Amino acid sequence: MIKAIYFDCFEVLIPGLLKDGIMGQLVEQKLGMTREQYAQKDTGSLWAIFLELNRGHLTEKEYWSIVIKSTGWKCNPEQIIALSDEVSRGCMPGMLEIVQQLHASNYELYMISDVWAEQKQRLLLAHPWISKLFKECFFSYEHERIKSDPNFFEQITEKWHNKPDECLFIDDYHVNTENASKAGYKTIIFQNASQLKSELRAMQLL
């Protein structure tokens, strides 16, 4: 029986930096960059550097400076950071309602986010409901650990004193859900709120 539900944050609860999301639209509209150009940040060595940002080994400005220098983007770090801030003020459609329903049903809710220090500060300021609805939050940069790391979910289960077979993990990234499955979690790969609601109902959690 599921007692604890673990949510990813960005692209599940809150819009993130994907080229096909709100951020992709904004870089086209406000910076004159194509989405294909913007997607360069997710390739090769730049993806590895992004993971280091999430582990807390770089500042946000240092990361974007490296990306801009490597790709030749015609902008500065402050412009990208401003757009990231704008994006993270919103919620993914329909998701707050689902979290509220699960909280009202007395499930233990947790949030696990691969995130850097500056983004976490903006996140909690823009969304005070996170602290009210989630029992605990894990922010990767504080622990130098990300969700795709080996044994991550075994360690997080021990940290929060849950049993793996009583946990459900929801994430949009299959590498993370596979890692959770190896630890004994039930998992859902998130696409949108409607799909998630259907899967939760099928599991008799809503």
Buried (B, 14 or more C-beta within 10 A) or exposed (E): EBEBBBBBBBBBBBBBBBBEBBBBBBBBEEBEBEBEBBBBBEEEEBEEBBBBBBBBBBBBBBBBBBBBEBBEBEBEBEBBBEBBBBBBEEBBEEBBEBBBBBBEEEBBBBBBBBBBEBBBEBBEEBBEBBEEBBEBBBBBBEBEBBBBBEEBBBBBBEEBEBEBEBBBBBBBBEEBBEBBBBBBBBBBBBEEBEEBBEBBEEEEBB
